[in-house]
Amino acid sequence: MEMDRWYFKGMLRVIVLKSLAEKPLHGYGLIARIESEYGFKPSPGAVYPLLRKLIEEGLVAVEAKREGDKVVKVYSLTEKGAEYLKGCRQTELMLEDLSRKMKIARETGLLTLAKNLLWLFRNIEKLPPERVEEFKKKFMELNGMFSEVRGLQTWT
């Protein structure tokens, strides 16, 4: 449970720096990269203020570049940012673990299943009783599979 909190609480700073260490990105490119790599889409309202703060701290630099008819701000990691990131190795290891798990979750359909389960949770009262009963039977079968697998594992 403690590890779960670490995954999502206070990680955006390191995720942004790690993403920019790989290549300079504009804001929406950064958001898309985070969604692709880590399975969640941070809001612009979280990313842009963080980028401003990282610029103020000297960890990130910004440069205006022309892309077609538009001028976009491209963010990159500074030397100071790279040094800061070296001190975040434990967090980086957790992020790499999260990234691996998200890749498996996407490949196996687990991520889609989780999204569908969330939708079902929010909408179950709107479904006809016979559909709810069908889901109940499927969930009992699935829960049996989970119990079987978990019985084979040592959980701490």
DSSP file (Angstrom, degrees, kcal/mol; ACC not computed):
  #  RESIDUE AA STRUCTURE BP1 BP2  ACC     N-H-->O    O-->H-N    N-H-->O    O-->H-N    TCO  KAPPA ALPHA  PHI   PSI    X-CA   Y-CA   Z-CA
    1    1 A M     >        0   0    0      0, 0.0     4,-1.6     0, 0.0     5,-0.2   0.000 360.0 360.0 360.0 -41.2    0.0    0.0    0.0
    2    2 A E  H  >  +     0   0    0      1,-0.2     4,-1.6     2,-0.2     5,-0.1   0.898 360.0  53.0 -59.9 -40.8    2.9    2.4    0.9
    3    3 A M  H  > S+     0   0    0      1,-0.2     4,-1.9     2,-0.2    -1,-0.2   0.882 103.3  57.7 -63.0 -38.8    4.4    1.8   -2.6
    4    4 A D  H  > S+     0   0    0      1,-0.2     4,-1.1     2,-0.2    -1,-0.2   0.903 105.3  49.9 -59.1 -41.8    1.0    2.7   -4.3
    5    5 A R  H  X S+     0   0    0     -4,-1.6     4,-2.2     1,-0.2     3,-0.3   0.891 108.3  53.7 -64.4 -38.2    1.1    6.1   -2.6
    6    6 A W  H  < S+     0   0    0     -4,-1.6    -1,-0.2     1,-0.2    -2,-0.2   0.870 100.6  62.1 -63.4 -36.3    4.6    6.7   -3.8
    7    7 A Y  H  < S+     0   0    0     -4,-1.9    -1,-0.2     1,-0.2    -2,-0.2   0.900 120.4  18.6 -56.6 -43.0    3.7    5.9   -7.4
    8    8 A F  H  < S+     0   0    0     -4,-1.1     2,-0.7    -3,-0.3     3,-0.3   0.602 103.0  87.1-111.9 -13.4    1.3    8.8   -7.7
    9    9 A K  S  < S-     0   0    0     -4,-2.2    -1,-0.1     1,-0.2    -4,-0.0  -0.807 110.2 -15.9 -97.7 117.1    2.0   11.3   -4.9
   10   10 A G  S    S+     0   0    0     -2,-0.7     4,-0.4     1,-0.1    -1,-0.2   0.653 100.0 114.1  74.1  16.3    4.6   13.9   -5.7
   11   11 A M     >  +     0   0    0     -3,-0.3     4,-2.8     1,-0.2     3,-0.3   0.661  48.6  84.7 -92.6 -17.2    6.0   12.1   -8.7
   12   12 A L  H  > S+     0   0    0      1,-0.2     4,-2.8    -4,-0.2     5,-0.2   0.868  86.6  56.8 -57.8 -38.2    5.1   14.5  -11.5
   13   13 A R  H  > S+     0   0    0      1,-0.2     4,-2.2     2,-0.2    -1,-0.2   0.943 112.7  39.7 -56.7 -50.2    8.2   16.7  -10.9
   14   14 A V  H  > S+     0   0    0     -4,-0.4     4,-3.0    -3,-0.3     5,-0.2   0.876 113.5  55.2 -69.9 -37.1   10.5   13.7  -11.4
   15   15 A I  H  X S+     0   0    0     -4,-2.8     4,-2.4     2,-0.2    -2,-0.2   0.925 109.7  47.0 -60.8 -44.1    8.4   12.4  -14.3
   16   16 A V  H  X S+     0   0    0     -4,-2.8     4,-2.4    -5,-0.2    -2,-0.2   0.941 114.6  45.8 -63.2 -47.9    8.7   15.8  -16.1
   17   17 A L  H  X S+     0   0    0     -4,-2.2     4,-1.6    -5,-0.2    -2,-0.2   0.915 113.5  49.3 -62.8 -43.0   12.4   16.0  -15.5
   18   18 A K  H  X S+     0   0    0     -4,-3.0     4,-1.0     2,-0.2    -1,-0.2   0.903 111.5  49.5 -63.2 -41.5   13.0   12.4  -16.6
   19   19 A S  H >X S+     0   0    0     -4,-2.4     4,-1.4    -5,-0.2     3,-0.5   0.908 111.8  47.8 -64.0 -42.3   10.9   13.0  -19.8
   20   20 A L  H 3< S+     0   0    0     -4,-2.4    57,-0.8     1,-0.2    -1,-0.2   0.744 102.9  63.3 -72.8 -22.4   12.8   16.1  -20.6
   21   21 A A  H 3< S+     0   0    0     -4,-1.6    -1,-0.2    -5,-0.2    -2,-0.2   0.814 103.0  50.4 -67.9 -29.1   16.1   14.3  -20.0
   22   22 A E  H << S-     0   0    0     -4,-1.0    -2,-0.2    -3,-0.5    -1,-0.2   0.896 133.0 -29.1 -76.7 -41.1   15.2   12.0  -22.9
   23   23 A K     <  -     0   0    0     -4,-1.4    -1,-0.3    52,-0.1    52,-0.1  -0.926  69.5 -89.8-170.2 150.9   14.4   14.9  -25.3
   24   24 A P        -     0   0    0      0, 0.0     2,-0.3     0, 0.0    52,-0.2  -0.375  50.1-178.4 -63.5 143.9   13.1   18.5  -25.3
   25   25 A L  E     -A   75   0A   0     50,-2.0    50,-3.4    -2,-0.0     2,-0.2  -0.974  27.8-121.7-142.6 153.1    9.4   18.7  -25.6
   26   26 A H  E  >  -A   74   0A   0     -2,-0.3     4,-2.4    48,-0.3     5,-0.2  -0.514  47.9 -93.9 -85.9 169.2    6.6   21.3  -25.8
   27   27 A G  H  > S+     0   0    0     46,-0.6     4,-2.2     1,-0.2     5,-0.1   0.886 124.2  42.1 -54.3 -50.1    3.9   21.2  -23.1
   28   28 A Y  H  > S+     0   0    0      1,-0.2     4,-2.5     2,-0.2    -1,-0.2   0.843 113.1  54.6 -70.8 -30.4    1.4   19.1  -24.9
   29   29 A G  H  > S+     0   0    0      2,-0.2     4,-2.2     1,-0.2    -1,-0.2   0.882 108.5  50.0 -64.2 -37.8    4.1   16.8  -26.2
   30   30 A L  H  X S+     0   0    0     -4,-2.4     4,-2.4     2,-0.2    -2,-0.2   0.919 110.4  48.8 -65.4 -45.2    5.2   16.3  -22.6
   31   31 A I  H  X S+     0   0    0     -4,-2.2     4,-2.3     1,-0.2    -2,-0.2   0.923 112.8  48.2 -60.9 -44.7    1.6   15.6  -21.4
   32   32 A A  H  X S+     0   0    0     -4,-2.5     4,-2.5     1,-0.2    -1,-0.2   0.891 110.6  51.7 -63.6 -39.7    1.2   13.0  -24.3
   33   33 A R  H  X S+     0   0    0     -4,-2.2     4,-2.7     2,-0.2     5,-0.3   0.917 109.9  48.8 -63.7 -43.6    4.6   11.4  -23.4
   34   34 A I  H  X>S+     0   0    0     -4,-2.4     4,-3.0     2,-0.2     6,-0.6   0.916 112.2  48.7 -62.9 -43.5    3.6   11.1  -19.7
   35   35 A E  H  X5S+     0   0    0     -4,-2.3     4,-1.5     1,-0.2    -2,-0.2   0.926 114.8  45.3 -62.2 -44.2    0.3    9.5  -20.7
   36   36 A S  H  <5S+     0   0    0     -4,-2.5    -2,-0.2    -5,-0.2    -1,-0.2   0.902 122.0  36.2 -65.3 -42.6    2.0    7.1  -23.1
   37   37 A E  H  <5S+     0   0    0     -4,-2.7    -2,-0.2    -5,-0.2    -3,-0.2   0.866 131.5  23.7 -82.2 -38.4    4.7    6.1  -20.7
   38   38 A Y  H  <5S-     0   0    0     -4,-3.0    -3,-0.2    -5,-0.3    -2,-0.2   0.491  97.4-119.1-115.1  -5.8    3.0    6.1  -17.3
   39   39 A G  S  <<S+     0   0    0     -4,-1.5     2,-0.3    -5,-0.5    -4,-0.2   0.595  80.6  90.2  82.3   9.7   -0.7    5.6  -18.2
   40   40 A F        -     0   0    0     -6,-0.6    -2,-0.3     2,-0.0    -1,-0.2  -0.989  65.6-137.4-136.8 151.1   -2.1    8.8  -16.7
   41   41 A K        -     0   0    0     -2,-0.3     2,-0.1    -6,-0.1    -9,-0.1  -0.887  17.8-148.3-110.7 105.5   -2.7   12.1  -18.3
   42   42 A P        -     0   0    0      0, 0.0    -7,-0.1     0, 0.0    -8,-0.1  -0.421  25.7-110.6 -69.5 148.6   -1.7   15.1  -16.1
   43   43 A S    >>  -     0   0    0      1,-0.1     4,-2.2    -2,-0.1     3,-1.8  -0.438  17.3-120.0 -76.7 151.8   -3.8   18.2  -16.7
   44   44 A P  H 3> S+     0   0    0      0, 0.0     4,-2.3     0, 0.0    -1,-0.1   0.843 115.5  64.6 -55.6 -32.1   -2.3   21.3  -18.3
   45   45 A G  H 34 S+     0   0    0      1,-0.2    -2,-0.0     2,-0.2     5,-0.0   0.671 109.1  38.1 -67.0 -16.9   -3.2   23.0  -15.0
   46   46 A A  H <> S+     0   0    0     -3,-1.8     4,-1.1     3,-0.1    -1,-0.2   0.785 119.1  46.1 -96.0 -38.2   -0.7   20.7  -13.2
   47   47 A V  H  X S+     0   0    0     -4,-2.2     4,-2.7     2,-0.2     5,-0.2   0.941 108.6  49.7 -75.3 -49.5    2.0   20.6  -15.9
   48   48 A Y  H  X S+     0   0    0     -4,-2.3     4,-2.3     1,-0.2     5,-0.2   0.905 111.5  47.0 -65.3 -42.9    2.4   24.3  -16.9
   49   49 A P  H  > S+     0   0    0      0, 0.0     4,-2.2     0, 0.0    -1,-0.2   0.900 113.4  51.2 -62.3 -36.7    2.7   25.7  -13.3
   50   50 A L  H  X S+     0   0    0     -4,-1.1     4,-2.6     2,-0.2    -2,-0.2   0.921 108.3  51.1 -64.3 -43.0    5.2   23.0  -12.6
   51   51 A L  H  X S+     0   0    0     -4,-2.7     4,-2.2     1,-0.2    -1,-0.2   0.916 109.3  50.9 -59.9 -42.8    7.2   23.8  -15.7
   52   52 A R  H  X S+     0   0    0     -4,-2.3     4,-2.4     1,-0.2    -1,-0.2   0.912 111.3  48.3 -60.0 -42.3    7.3   27.5  -14.6
   53   53 A K  H  X S+     0   0    0     -4,-2.2     4,-1.9     1,-0.2    -2,-0.2   0.908 110.5  50.4 -65.0 -42.3    8.6   26.5  -11.2
   54   54 A L  H  <>S+     0   0    0     -4,-2.6     5,-2.3     2,-0.2     6,-1.3   0.847 110.1  50.8 -66.0 -33.6   11.2   24.2  -12.7
   55   55 A I  H ><5S+     0   0    0     -4,-2.2     3,-1.3     4,-0.2    -2,-0.2   0.933 109.0  50.9 -66.3 -46.3   12.4   27.1  -14.9
   56   56 A E  H 3<5S+     0   0    0     -4,-2.4    -2,-0.2     1,-0.3    -1,-0.2   0.859 110.0  50.4 -58.4 -36.2   12.6   29.4  -11.9
   57   57 A E  T 3<5S-     0   0    0     -4,-1.9    -1,-0.3    -5,-0.1    -2,-0.2   0.549 114.8-118.9 -80.0  -7.6   14.7   26.8  -10.1
   58   58 A G  T < 5S+     0   0    0     -3,-1.3    23,-0.4    -4,-0.4    22,-0.3   0.634  85.1 113.5  80.3  13.5   17.0   26.5  -13.1
   59   59 A L  S   <S+     0   0    0     -5,-2.3    19,-2.2    21,-0.2     2,-0.4   0.723  77.3  35.2 -87.9 -23.6   16.2   22.9  -13.6
   60   60 A V  E     -B   77   0A   0     -6,-1.3     2,-0.3    17,-0.2    -2,-0.2  -0.971  67.9-154.5-132.3 144.0   14.5   23.4  -17.0
   61   61 A A  E     -B   76   0A   0     15,-3.0    15,-2.4    -2,-0.4     2,-0.4  -0.840   9.5-150.6-113.0 155.8   15.1   25.9  -19.8
   62   62 A V  E     -B   75   0A   0     -2,-0.3     2,-0.4    13,-0.2    13,-0.2  -0.979  11.9-177.6-129.1 142.1   12.5   27.1  -22.3
   63   63 A E  E     -B   74   0A   0     11,-2.1    11,-3.1    -2,-0.4     2,-0.5  -1.000  25.7-127.5-138.9 134.7   13.0   28.2  -25.9
   64   64 A A  E     -B   73   0A   0     -2,-0.4     2,-0.4     9,-0.2     9,-0.2  -0.706  34.2-179.8 -82.2 127.5   10.5   29.6  -28.4
   65   65 A K  E     -B   72   0A   0      7,-3.3     7,-3.4    -2,-0.5     2,-0.5  -0.965  27.2-121.1-129.9 146.5   10.6   27.6  -31.7
   66   66 A R  E     -B   71   0A   0     -2,-0.4     2,-0.5     5,-0.3     5,-0.3  -0.741  24.8-179.2 -87.9 128.1    8.6   28.0  -34.8
   67   67 A E  E >   -B   70   0A   0      3,-3.2     3,-1.9    -2,-0.5     2,-0.4  -0.891  65.8 -58.0-125.0  98.0    6.5   25.0  -35.9
   68   68 A G  T 3  S-     0   0    0     -2,-0.5    -2,-0.0     1,-0.3     0, 0.0  -0.538 122.1 -13.9  66.8-123.3    4.8   25.9  -39.1
   69   69 A D  T 3  S+     0   0    0     -2,-0.4    -1,-0.3    -3,-0.1     2,-0.3   0.539 126.2  79.6 -86.3  -8.2    2.6   28.9  -38.5
   70   70 A K  E <   - B   0  67A   0     -3,-1.9    -3,-3.2     2,-0.0     2,-0.5  -0.671  66.7-143.4-104.9 154.2    2.9   28.6  -34.7
   71   71 A V  E     - B   0  66A   0     -2,-0.3     2,-0.3    -5,-0.3    -5,-0.3  -0.978  28.6-173.6-109.3 122.9    5.5   29.5  -32.2
   72   72 A V  E     - B   0  65A   0     -7,-3.4    -7,-3.3    -2,-0.5     2,-0.6  -0.855  26.2-119.2-118.0 152.8    5.7   26.9  -29.4
   73   73 A K  E     - B   0  64A   0     -2,-0.3   -46,-0.6    -9,-0.2     2,-0.5  -0.801  27.3-160.5 -89.3 124.8    7.7   26.8  -26.2
   74   74 A V  E     -AB  26  63A   0    -11,-3.1   -11,-2.1    -2,-0.6     2,-0.4  -0.930   5.8-151.7-109.9 127.6   10.0   23.9  -26.1
   75   75 A Y  E     +AB  25  62A   0    -50,-3.4   -50,-2.0    -2,-0.5     2,-0.3  -0.767  16.5 177.0-101.7 141.1   11.3   22.8  -22.7
   76   76 A S  E     - B   0  61A   0    -15,-2.4   -15,-3.0    -2,-0.4     2,-0.3  -0.964  33.2-102.4-140.7 158.2   14.6   21.1  -22.0
   77   77 A L  E     - B   0  60A   0    -57,-0.8   -17,-0.2    -2,-0.3     2,-0.1  -0.608  34.0-145.2 -80.1 136.0   16.6   19.8  -19.1
   78   78 A T     >  -     0   0    0    -19,-2.2     4,-2.3    -2,-0.3     5,-0.2  -0.418  30.4-102.0 -89.6 172.8   19.5   22.0  -17.9
   79   79 A E  H  > S+     0   0    0      1,-0.2     4,-2.4     2,-0.2     5,-0.2   0.911 127.1  52.4 -59.8 -41.9   22.7   20.7  -16.4
   80   80 A K  H  > S+     0   0    0    -22,-0.3     4,-2.5     1,-0.2    -1,-0.2   0.888 108.4  51.1 -61.4 -38.8   21.4   21.6  -13.0
   81   81 A G  H  > S+     0   0    0    -23,-0.4     4,-2.4   -22,-0.2    -1,-0.2   0.890 108.4  51.0 -64.6 -40.1   18.3   19.6  -13.8
   82   82 A A  H  X S+     0   0    0     -4,-2.3     4,-1.6     2,-0.2    -2,-0.2   0.900 111.2  48.3 -64.2 -40.9   20.3   16.6  -14.8
   83   83 A E  H  X S+     0   0    0     -4,-2.4     4,-1.0     2,-0.2    -2,-0.2   0.920 111.1  50.4 -64.3 -43.7   22.3   16.9  -11.5
   84   84 A Y  H >< S+     0   0    0     -4,-2.5     3,-0.8     1,-0.2     4,-0.3   0.919 107.6  54.0 -58.6 -44.1   19.0   17.1   -9.6
   85   85 A L  H >< S+     0   0    0     -4,-2.4     3,-1.7     1,-0.3    -1,-0.2   0.839  99.1  62.1 -62.5 -34.4   17.7   14.1  -11.4
   86   86 A K  H >< S+     0   0    0     -4,-1.6     3,-0.8     1,-0.3    -1,-0.3   0.853 100.5  54.7 -59.3 -33.8   20.8   12.0  -10.4
   87   87 A G  T << S+     0   0    0     -4,-1.0    -1,-0.3    -3,-0.8     3,-0.2   0.516  99.3  63.5 -76.8  -4.5   19.7   12.6   -6.8
   88   88 A C  T <>  +     0   0    0     -3,-1.7     4,-2.6    -4,-0.3    -1,-0.2  -0.028  62.2 127.3-106.7  28.4   16.3   11.1   -7.5
   89   89 A R  H <> S+     0   0    0     -3,-0.8     4,-2.4     1,-0.2     5,-0.2   0.880  70.9  52.1 -58.5 -42.0   17.5    7.6   -8.4
   90   90 A Q  H  > S+     0   0    0     -3,-0.2     4,-1.8     1,-0.2    -1,-0.2   0.918 112.2  46.4 -61.3 -42.7   15.1    5.8   -6.0
   91   91 A T  H  > S+     0   0    0      1,-0.2     4,-2.4     2,-0.2    -1,-0.2   0.903 110.3  53.8 -65.0 -41.1   12.2    7.7   -7.4
   92   92 A E  H  X S+     0   0    0     -4,-2.6     4,-2.6     1,-0.2    -2,-0.2   0.896 106.0  53.0 -60.3 -40.1   13.4    7.0  -11.0
   93   93 A L  H  X S+     0   0    0     -4,-2.4     4,-2.0     1,-0.2    -1,-0.2   0.902 109.6  48.4 -62.2 -40.7   13.5    3.2  -10.1
   94   94 A M  H  X S+     0   0    0     -4,-1.8     4,-2.5     2,-0.2    -1,-0.2   0.889 111.5  50.2 -66.0 -38.1    9.9    3.4   -8.9
   95   95 A L  H  X S+     0   0    0     -4,-2.4     4,-2.8     2,-0.2    -2,-0.2   0.891 108.7  51.3 -67.1 -39.1    8.9    5.2  -12.1
   96   96 A E  H  X S+     0   0    0     -4,-2.6     4,-2.4     2,-0.2    -1,-0.2   0.899 110.5  49.8 -63.2 -39.4   10.7    2.6  -14.3
   97   97 A D  H  X S+     0   0    0     -4,-2.0     4,-2.4     2,-0.2    -2,-0.2   0.922 111.6  48.3 -63.0 -44.7    8.7   -0.1  -12.4
   98   98 A L  H  X S+     0   0    0     -4,-2.5     4,-2.7     1,-0.2    -2,-0.2   0.916 110.4  51.6 -60.8 -43.8    5.5    1.8  -12.9
   99   99 A S  H  X S+     0   0    0     -4,-2.8     4,-2.1     2,-0.2    -2,-0.2   0.911 110.2  48.6 -61.6 -43.7    6.3    2.2  -16.6
  100  100 A R  H  X S+     0   0    0     -4,-2.4     4,-2.1     1,-0.2    -1,-0.2   0.927 113.3  47.5 -61.2 -44.7    7.0   -1.6  -17.0
  101  101 A K  H  X S+     0   0    0     -4,-2.4     4,-2.6     1,-0.2    -2,-0.2   0.887 110.5  51.3 -66.3 -38.4    3.7   -2.4  -15.2
  102  102 A M  H  X S+     0   0    0     -4,-2.7     4,-2.4     2,-0.2    -1,-0.2   0.880 108.0  53.2 -65.7 -36.9    1.7    0.0  -17.3
  103  103 A K  H  X S+     0   0    0     -4,-2.1     4,-2.6     2,-0.2    -2,-0.2   0.934 112.1  44.2 -62.4 -46.0    3.2   -1.5  -20.5
  104  104 A I  H  X S+     0   0    0     -4,-2.1     4,-2.4     1,-0.2     6,-0.4   0.906 111.6  54.1 -64.3 -41.6    2.1   -5.0  -19.4
  105  105 A A  H  X>S+     0   0    0     -4,-2.6     6,-2.0     1,-0.2     5,-0.9   0.891 112.2  44.1 -61.0 -40.2   -1.3   -3.6  -18.3
  106  106 A R  H ><5S+     0   0    0     -4,-2.4     3,-0.7     4,-0.2    -2,-0.2   0.936 114.4  49.0 -68.0 -46.2   -1.8   -2.1  -21.8
  107  107 A E  H 3<5S+     0   0    0     -4,-2.6    -2,-0.2     1,-0.2    -1,-0.2   0.834 115.4  43.1 -65.0 -33.7   -0.6   -5.2  -23.6
  108  108 A T  H 3<5S-     0   0    0     -4,-2.4    -1,-0.2    -5,-0.2    -2,-0.2   0.534 112.3-113.5 -90.6  -7.1   -2.8   -7.6  -21.6
  109  109 A G  T <X5S+     0   0    0     -3,-0.7     4,-2.5    -4,-0.6    -3,-0.2   0.468  81.8 124.0  87.8   1.3   -5.9   -5.4  -21.7
  110  110 A L  H  ><S+     0   0    0     -5,-0.9     4,-2.7    -6,-0.4    -4,-0.2   0.879  71.4  52.6 -63.4 -38.2   -5.8   -4.8  -18.0
  111  111 A L  H  > S+     0   0    0     -6,-2.0     4,-2.1     2,-0.2    -1,-0.2   0.922 111.2  46.2 -64.4 -43.5   -5.7   -1.0  -18.4
  112  112 A T  H  > S+     0   0    0     -7,-0.4     4,-2.6     2,-0.2    -2,-0.2   0.908 112.1  52.0 -63.7 -41.9   -8.9   -1.2  -20.7
  113  113 A L  H  X S+     0   0    0     -4,-2.5     4,-2.8     1,-0.2    -2,-0.2   0.921 108.3  50.9 -60.3 -44.0  -10.5   -3.5  -18.1
  114  114 A A  H  X S+     0   0    0     -4,-2.7     4,-2.1     1,-0.2    -1,-0.2   0.912 111.2  47.9 -61.1 -42.5   -9.8   -1.1  -15.3
  115  115 A K  H  X S+     0   0    0     -4,-2.1     4,-2.2     1,-0.2    -1,-0.2   0.904 113.0  48.6 -64.6 -40.8  -11.3    1.8  -17.3
  116  116 A N  H  X S+     0   0    0     -4,-2.6     4,-2.8     2,-0.2    -2,-0.2   0.883 109.5  52.2 -67.3 -38.1  -14.3   -0.3  -18.1
  117  117 A L  H  X S+     0   0    0     -4,-2.8     4,-2.7     2,-0.2    -1,-0.2   0.893 109.0  50.4 -64.6 -38.8  -14.7   -1.4  -14.5
  118  118 A L  H  X S+     0   0    0     -4,-2.1     4,-2.0     2,-0.2    -2,-0.2   0.924 111.4  48.4 -63.6 -43.6  -14.6    2.3  -13.4
  119  119 A W  H  X S+     0   0    0     -4,-2.2     4,-1.5     1,-0.2    -2,-0.2   0.935 112.4  49.0 -60.2 -45.7  -17.3    3.1  -16.0
  120  120 A L  H  X S+     0   0    0     -4,-2.8     4,-1.5     1,-0.2     3,-0.3   0.911 108.1  53.8 -61.6 -43.0  -19.4    0.2  -14.8
  121  121 A F  H  < S+     0   0    0     -4,-2.7     3,-0.3     1,-0.2     4,-0.2   0.902 112.3  44.7 -57.3 -41.9  -19.0    1.3  -11.2
  122  122 A R  H  < S+     0   0    0     -4,-2.0    -1,-0.2     1,-0.2    -2,-0.2   0.743 125.5  31.7 -74.1 -23.4  -20.3    4.7  -12.1
  123  123 A N  H >X S+     0   0    0     -4,-1.5     3,-1.9    -3,-0.3     4,-0.5   0.341  80.1 109.2-119.1   6.0  -23.2    3.5  -14.2
  124  124 A I  G >< S+     0   0    0     -4,-1.5     3,-1.1     1,-0.3    -1,-0.1   0.811  76.4  59.4 -59.7 -32.3  -24.3    0.1  -12.7
  125  125 A E  G 34 S+     0   0    0      1,-0.2    -1,-0.3    -4,-0.2    -2,-0.1   0.701 101.3  56.7 -69.8 -17.4  -27.6    1.6  -11.4
  126  126 A K  G <4 S+     0   0    0     -3,-1.9    -1,-0.2     2,-0.1    -2,-0.2   0.588  89.5  94.6 -88.0 -11.4  -28.6    2.5  -15.0
  127  127 A L  S << S-     0   0    0     -3,-1.1     5,-0.0    -4,-0.5    -3,-0.0  -0.490  85.8-102.2 -83.3 150.1  -28.2   -1.1  -16.3
  128  128 A P    >>  -     0   0    0      0, 0.0     4,-1.9     0, 0.0     3,-1.0  -0.409  34.6-114.6 -64.6 147.0  -31.1   -3.5  -16.6
  129  129 A P  H 3> S+     0   0    0      0, 0.0     4,-2.3     0, 0.0     5,-0.1   0.828 114.9  57.9 -54.5 -35.4  -31.0   -6.1  -13.7
  130  130 A E  H 3> S+     0   0    0      1,-0.2     4,-1.7     2,-0.2     5,-0.1   0.862 106.5  48.5 -66.9 -33.1  -30.4   -9.0  -16.1
  131  131 A R  H <> S+     0   0    0     -3,-1.0     4,-2.5     2,-0.2    -1,-0.2   0.896 109.7  52.3 -70.1 -39.9  -27.1   -7.3  -17.4
  132  132 A V  H  X S+     0   0    0     -4,-1.9     4,-2.5     1,-0.2    -2,-0.2   0.911 108.5  51.3 -60.6 -41.5  -26.1   -6.7  -13.8
  133  133 A E  H  X S+     0   0    0     -4,-2.3     4,-2.1     2,-0.2    -1,-0.2   0.884 107.9  52.1 -63.8 -38.9  -26.6  -10.4  -13.1
  134  134 A E  H  X S+     0   0    0     -4,-1.7     4,-2.1     2,-0.2    -2,-0.2   0.931 111.3  46.9 -61.6 -45.7  -24.5  -11.3  -16.2
  135  135 A F  H  X S+     0   0    0     -4,-2.5     4,-3.1     1,-0.2     5,-0.2   0.911 108.4  56.2 -61.6 -41.7  -21.7   -9.1  -14.8
  136  136 A K  H  X S+     0   0    0     -4,-2.5     4,-2.2     1,-0.2    -1,-0.2   0.915 108.0  47.4 -57.6 -44.7  -22.1  -10.7  -11.4
  137  137 A K  H  X S+     0   0    0     -4,-2.1     4,-1.9     2,-0.2    -1,-0.2   0.918 113.7  47.3 -63.5 -43.7  -21.5  -14.2  -12.8
  138  138 A K  H  X S+     0   0    0     -4,-2.1     4,-2.7     1,-0.2    -2,-0.2   0.904 112.0  50.3 -64.4 -41.1  -18.4  -13.0  -14.8
  139  139 A F  H  X S+     0   0    0     -4,-3.1     4,-3.3     2,-0.2     5,-0.2   0.877 107.2  53.6 -67.0 -36.7  -17.0  -11.2  -11.8
  140  140 A M  H  X S+     0   0    0     -4,-2.2     4,-1.8    -5,-0.2    -1,-0.2   0.917 111.6  46.4 -62.2 -41.7  -17.5  -14.3   -9.6
  141  141 A E  H  X S+     0   0    0     -4,-1.9     4,-1.8     2,-0.2    -2,-0.2   0.936 115.1  45.9 -64.3 -46.8  -15.5  -16.3  -12.1
  142  142 A L  H  X S+     0   0    0     -4,-2.7     4,-2.4     1,-0.2    -2,-0.2   0.907 111.0  52.2 -63.8 -43.0  -12.8  -13.6  -12.4
  143  143 A N  H  X S+     0   0    0     -4,-3.3     4,-2.6     1,-0.2    -1,-0.2   0.856 106.5  55.0 -62.9 -34.3  -12.6  -13.3   -8.6
  144  144 A G  H  X S+     0   0    0     -4,-1.8     4,-2.2    -5,-0.2    -1,-0.2   0.904 107.6  49.3 -62.8 -41.4  -12.1  -17.0   -8.4
  145  145 A M  H  X S+     0   0    0     -4,-1.8     4,-2.5     2,-0.2    -2,-0.2   0.916 111.1  49.6 -63.3 -42.9   -9.2  -16.8  -10.8
  146  146 A F  H  X S+     0   0    0     -4,-2.4     4,-3.2     1,-0.2     5,-0.3   0.929 110.1  50.4 -61.6 -44.8   -7.7  -14.0   -8.7
  147  147 A S  H  X S+     0   0    0     -4,-2.6     4,-1.8     1,-0.2    -1,-0.2   0.901 110.9  49.8 -60.4 -40.9   -8.1  -16.0   -5.5
  148  148 A E  H  X S+     0   0    0     -4,-2.2     4,-0.7     2,-0.2    -1,-0.2   0.939 114.6  43.0 -63.1 -47.8   -6.4  -18.9   -7.1
  149  149 A V  H >X S+     0   0    0     -4,-2.5     3,-1.1     1,-0.2     4,-0.6   0.917 113.4  51.4 -66.2 -43.4   -3.4  -16.9   -8.3
  150  150 A R  H >< S+     0   0    0     -4,-3.2     3,-0.9     1,-0.3    -1,-0.2   0.824 102.6  60.9 -65.5 -29.6   -3.1  -14.9   -5.1
  151  151 A G  H 3< S+     0   0    0     -4,-1.8    -1,-0.3    -5,-0.3    -2,-0.2   0.760 103.2  51.8 -65.9 -24.0   -3.1  -18.2   -3.2
  152  152 A L  H << S+     0   0    0     -3,-1.1     2,-0.2    -4,-0.7    -1,-0.2   0.597 103.2  75.5 -85.7 -12.3    0.1  -19.1   -5.2
  153  153 A Q  S << S-     0   0    0     -3,-0.9     2,-0.7    -4,-0.6     0, 0.0  -0.657  75.6-133.0-101.0 153.9    1.8  -15.8   -4.2
  154  154 A T        -     0   0    0     -2,-0.2     2,-0.4     2,-0.0    -3,-0.1  -0.936  30.1-163.0-101.7 111.1    3.3  -14.7   -1.0
  155  155 A W              0   0    0     -2,-0.7    -5,-0.0    -5,-0.1    -2,-0.0  -0.800 360.0 360.0-100.1 133.9    1.9  -11.2   -0.4
  156  156 A T              0   0    0     -2,-0.4    -1,-0.1     0, 0.0    -2,-0.0   0.391 360.0 360.0-111.0 360.0    3.6   -8.9    2.1
